[in-house]
Every structure is written in structure tokens, then in C-alpha cells.
Amino acid sequence: MKLSKPGAGLPNMERLIIKNILVPSVRIIFTWDIALLYLKKEIKLIKSLVEKLPKELHQKQVIIDRVFAIEDNTRQFSINMVLEHLTIAGNAVMLVIETLSQEEEFQKEIKIEDVKPKKNKEEQLSEFLEFYNKYFEYINKHPKKQSKTKKKHPWFIEFNNYDWSIFMFMHTFIHRRQIEAIIKKLGEDCDQY
């Protein structure tokens, strides 16, 4: 089975639902602190899911059915590849938040293909958890003022610093569901989990 290339995007209807319904809705419901609270819950869930899985399966790539808000290319990941992607993207988002918070323009173009996993490392979980602890500390200390300066997400709309902090939760929620789908598929394939 041939998958679409990295960065090919989401089905048009799905992208429009996210852009025109989901993003505006969460902007109304969430605050900096609520987004952080929900992100922490997602990280705990991911940690629990991954730690229950035998380590020898963390690097095993499987093809899953596409889940909402995940592009076709991302369907053939291992657990560690998802964790690597969340770490790469998280570092990038934290830099965007910091830049926009200073009312400076984020110059670099954001490309989906730049945040794809490259290594499928054995000990990715510890790197993932280390980054998110750093992110939690950063947001806890961060002034909660919304920036006027914005940076466009490649698929959606322009986000300010606050929007990007909410995106961190939404993005992690989506990929936690991907991890669950991978674990389910591993169980079907291996009859061992």
C-alpha cells in the first residue's frame, strides 16, 4: 500500500471542520491553564499506554486506519515515531509561543514534513517525557497575555501564542488516539498484547 507523501494534508472536509468549527470552539472554552491541565492528562495517558506495552513493540511500525486529523503518511508509524513527532512538534511550538509572546514575527516557515520522525529511537519515551516536563514548567511561568502577533498553521489559520498553547493539547490528544490505534493493531498482529 502506497501512502501519501509527508505534508500532503488532511481530507478537505476534515480540514474545514477543524478550521471552521473545532478551532473557534476551543478558543471560546479553553484558557491557558485549562489547555495545560488537559495536556498534562494526555501526557499521563500516553505514558501509561506506552509503559504497559512490551518494550520490544515500541519500535514496530504498523499501518493503521486513518484517525481523525492525521494525514495518510502518518498511518505507518511506530509508538516511538509518534512520541518523536510529538517531541519535535512540541519543541517547535514552544519556540513559536516564545517568539509571538515577545510580539516578534516568527520568520521560519512551518512545514508539516519538518516535524516528522526520523529516528524511531529505542528510548524515545524518556526524551518525550523530559520535553513535556520542560514545556509544563515553561507554560506555568509564562505570562498569560495573548499576543497580537500571529503565525499561520500550515493547514488552518493564523494562531497567536495562546492559540498555539491550545494547539499543543489538541495535537497531543489526536496523537494519543493514534497510539491507541497502533497498540490495537499490534495486538491484532502479534496476538501478544
Kinemage of the C-alpha trace (Angstrom):
@kinemage 1
@onewidth
@group {chain A} dominant
@subgroup {mainchain}
@vectorlist {calphas} color= white
{ca met a 1} P 0.000 0.000 0.000
{ca lys a 2} L 1.395 3.388 -1.026
{ca leu a 3} L 0.811 6.228 1.416
{ca ser a 4} L 0.669 9.916 0.553
{ca lys a 5} L 3.870 11.931 0.952
{ca pro a 6} L 4.580 13.773 4.245
{ca gly a 7} L 2.793 17.112 4.373
{ca ala a 8} L 0.109 16.131 1.830
{ca gly a 9} L -2.517 17.266 4.331
{ca leu a 10} L -5.942 16.199 5.531
{ca pro a 11} L -9.079 15.472 3.528
{ca asn a 12} L -10.611 18.821 2.613
{ca met a 13} L -13.870 18.342 4.560
{ca glu a 14} L -11.967 17.321 7.703
{ca arg a 15} L -9.638 20.311 7.440
{ca leu a 16} L -12.614 22.667 7.035
{ca ile a 17} L -14.391 21.178 10.081
{ca ile a 18} L -11.266 21.664 12.190
{ca lys a 19} L -10.619 25.164 10.846
{ca asn a 20} L -14.198 26.487 10.995
{ca ile a 21} L -15.780 24.588 13.901
{ca leu a 22} L -13.228 22.939 16.190
{ca val a 23} L -10.631 25.753 16.391
{ca pro a 24} L -13.178 28.545 17.071
{ca ser a 25} L -14.963 26.349 19.664
{ca val a 26} L -11.867 25.584 21.710
{ca arg a 27} L -10.865 29.253 21.623
{ca ile a 28} L -14.088 30.007 23.500
{ca ile a 29} L -13.866 27.130 26.001
{ca phe a 30} L -10.149 26.978 26.843
{ca thr a 31} L -7.800 29.179 28.845
{ca trp a 32} L -4.015 28.843 29.129
{ca asp a 33} L -4.484 26.879 32.362
{ca ile a 34} L -7.243 24.604 31.078
{ca ala a 35} L -5.180 23.756 27.979
{ca leu a 36} L -2.204 22.941 30.200
{ca leu a 37} L -4.321 20.800 32.540
{ca tyr a 38} L -5.731 18.772 29.645
{ca leu a 39} L -2.303 18.456 28.044
{ca lys a 40} L -0.918 17.052 31.310
{ca lys a 41} L -3.736 14.478 31.350
{ca glu a 42} L -2.908 13.445 27.786
{ca ile a 43} L 0.785 13.031 28.608
{ca lys a 44} L -0.104 10.837 31.628
{ca leu a 45} L -2.394 8.720 29.430
{ca ile a 46} L 0.313 8.318 26.788
{ca lys a 47} L 2.901 7.382 29.424
{ca ser a 48} L 0.547 4.778 30.889
{ca leu a 49} L -0.296 3.297 27.467
{ca val a 50} L 3.323 3.083 26.359
{ca glu a 51} L 4.664 1.684 29.642
{ca lys a 52} L 2.111 -1.160 29.534
{ca leu a 53} L 3.286 -2.207 26.087
{ca pro a 54} L 6.268 -4.593 25.905
{ca lys a 55} L 9.381 -2.553 25.013
{ca glu a 56} L 10.167 -4.731 22.013
{ca leu a 57} L 6.982 -3.409 20.361
{ca his a 58} L 7.712 0.313 20.817
{ca gln a 59} L 9.674 0.500 17.540
{ca lys a 60} L 7.454 -1.810 15.474
{ca gln a 61} L 5.792 0.054 12.604
{ca val a 62} L 2.268 -0.951 11.641
{ca ile a 63} L -0.288 0.513 9.273
{ca ile a 64} L -3.470 1.674 10.986
{ca asp a 65} L -6.718 3.022 9.603
{ca arg a 66} L -6.530 6.797 9.408
{ca val a 67} L -7.827 8.516 12.530
{ca phe a 68} L -9.367 11.993 12.558
{ca ala a 69} L -6.858 14.827 11.902
{ca ile a 70} L -3.929 12.552 10.986
{ca glu a 71} L -2.701 12.643 7.427
{ca asp a 72} L -2.300 9.490 5.375
{ca asn a 73} L 1.513 9.394 5.626
{ca thr a 74} L 1.342 9.220 9.415
{ca arg a 75} L -0.623 5.956 9.388
{ca gln a 76} L 2.560 3.854 9.238
{ca phe a 77} L 4.296 4.841 12.463
{ca ser a 78} L 5.584 3.003 15.495
{ca ile a 79} L 4.779 4.164 19.029
{ca asn a 80} L 8.275 5.686 19.272
{ca met a 81} L 7.786 7.532 15.980
{ca val a 82} L 4.618 9.149 17.349
{ca leu a 83} L 6.492 10.141 20.526
{ca glu a 84} L 9.349 11.556 18.442
{ca his a 85} L 6.898 13.548 16.317
{ca leu a 86} L 5.214 14.958 19.437
{ca thr a 87} L 8.626 15.945 20.825
{ca ile a 88} L 9.805 17.607 17.589
{ca ala a 89} L 6.498 19.429 17.088
{ca gly a 90} L 6.342 20.395 20.770
{ca asn a 91} L 9.787 21.981 20.668
{ca ala a 92} L 8.787 23.909 17.537
{ca val a 93} L 5.507 25.123 19.079
{ca met a 94} L 7.273 26.233 22.266
{ca leu a 95} L 9.644 28.340 20.146
{ca val a 96} L 6.681 29.842 18.251
{ca ile a 97} L 4.902 30.673 21.539
{ca glu a 98} L 8.030 32.342 22.917
{ca thr a 99} L 8.590 34.390 19.747
{ca leu a 100} L 4.963 35.532 19.451
{ca ser a 101} L 4.824 36.349 23.179
{ca gln a 102} L 7.560 38.904 22.555
{ca glu a 103} L 5.404 40.356 19.738
{ca glu a 104} L 8.031 39.303 17.227
{ca glu a 105} L 7.322 37.700 13.888
{ca phe a 106} L 8.230 34.025 13.633
{ca gln a 107} L 10.239 34.097 10.422
{ca lys a 108} L 10.662 30.414 9.631
{ca glu a 109} L 8.004 28.765 7.500
{ca ile a 110} L 6.224 25.986 9.370
{ca lys a 111} L 6.092 22.788 7.324
{ca ile a 112} L 4.414 19.560 8.401
{ca glu a 113} L 7.157 17.468 6.794
{ca asp a 114} L 9.758 19.162 9.044
{ca val a 115} L 8.197 17.699 12.202
{ca lys a 116} L 8.005 14.093 11.012
{ca pro a 117} L 10.009 11.491 12.956
{ca lys a 118} L 13.363 10.451 11.550
{ca lys a 119} L 14.935 8.003 14.035
{ca asn a 120} L 12.477 5.594 15.695
{ca lys a 121} L 14.844 5.542 18.692
{ca glu a 122} L 14.676 2.855 21.355
{ca glu a 123} L 14.413 5.176 24.379
{ca gln a 124} L 12.049 7.775 22.909
{ca leu a 125} L 9.612 7.729 25.842
{ca ser a 126} L 12.126 9.275 28.267
{ca glu a 127} L 13.011 12.055 25.782
{ca phe a 128} L 9.294 12.692 25.214
{ca leu a 129} L 8.559 12.946 28.959
{ca glu a 130} L 11.613 15.138 29.552
{ca phe a 131} L 10.468 17.614 26.906
{ca tyr a 132} L 6.905 17.799 28.215
{ca asn a 133} L 8.083 18.402 31.788
{ca lys a 134} L 10.124 21.311 30.389
{ca tyr a 135} L 7.061 22.571 28.467
{ca phe a 136} L 4.811 22.376 31.571
{ca glu a 137} L 7.334 24.401 33.564
{ca tyr a 138} L 7.614 26.927 30.725
{ca ile a 139} L 3.843 27.478 30.460
{ca asn a 140} L 3.382 27.605 34.248
{ca lys a 141} L 5.848 30.517 34.410
{ca his a 142} L 4.742 32.120 31.148
{ca pro a 143} L 2.805 35.416 31.284
{ca lys a 144} L -0.719 34.569 30.137
{ca lys a 145} L -1.092 37.606 27.889
{ca gln a 146} L -2.349 36.866 24.380
{ca ser a 147} L -0.081 38.151 21.638
{ca lys a 148} L -1.279 40.334 18.799
{ca thr a 149} L 1.374 38.775 16.577
{ca lys a 150} L 0.345 35.532 14.892
{ca lys a 151} L 1.809 32.648 12.922
{ca lys a 152} L -0.224 30.564 10.489
{ca his a 153} L -0.532 26.841 10.954
{ca pro a 154} L 0.116 25.181 7.559
{ca trp a 155} L -3.361 23.632 7.421
{ca phe a 156} L -5.549 26.001 9.369
{ca ile a 157} L -5.470 29.696 10.300
{ca glu a 158} L -3.174 32.188 11.979
{ca phe a 159} L -2.665 31.413 15.665
{ca asn a 160} L -1.430 33.742 18.384
{ca asn a 161} L 0.674 32.476 21.316
{ca tyr a 162} L -2.431 31.394 23.262
{ca asp a 163} L -3.871 29.529 20.253
{ca trp a 164} L -0.599 27.630 19.862
{ca ser a 165} L -0.769 26.591 23.539
{ca ile a 166} L -4.251 25.177 22.927
{ca phe a 167} L -2.965 23.501 19.776
{ca met a 168} L -0.438 21.611 21.945
{ca phe a 169} L -3.325 19.921 23.762
{ca met a 170} L -5.367 19.240 20.607
{ca his a 171} L -2.343 17.880 18.735
{ca thr a 172} L -1.396 15.578 21.617
{ca phe a 173} L -4.995 14.371 22.010
{ca ile a 174} L -5.086 13.415 18.323
{ca his a 175} L -1.800 11.522 18.509
{ca arg a 176} L -2.780 9.764 21.742
{ca arg a 177} L -5.655 8.295 19.753
{ca gln a 178} L -3.135 7.256 17.104
{ca ile a 179} L -1.063 5.483 19.786
{ca glu a 180} L -4.196 3.639 20.923
{ca ala a 181} L -4.855 2.559 17.321
{ca ile a 182} L -1.247 1.356 16.946
{ca ile a 183} L -1.498 -0.652 20.187
{ca lys a 184} L -4.754 -2.201 18.995
{ca lys a 185} L -3.165 -3.112 15.650
{ca leu a 186} L -0.070 -4.538 17.387
{ca gly a 187} L -2.401 -6.701 19.459
{ca glu a 188} L -4.147 -7.971 16.337
{ca asp a 189} L -0.869 -8.619 14.511
{ca cys a 190} L 1.119 -10.122 17.385
{ca asp a 191} L -1.633 -11.765 19.409
{ca gln a 192} L 0.615 -10.806 22.315
{ca tyr a 193} L -0.886 -7.594 23.661
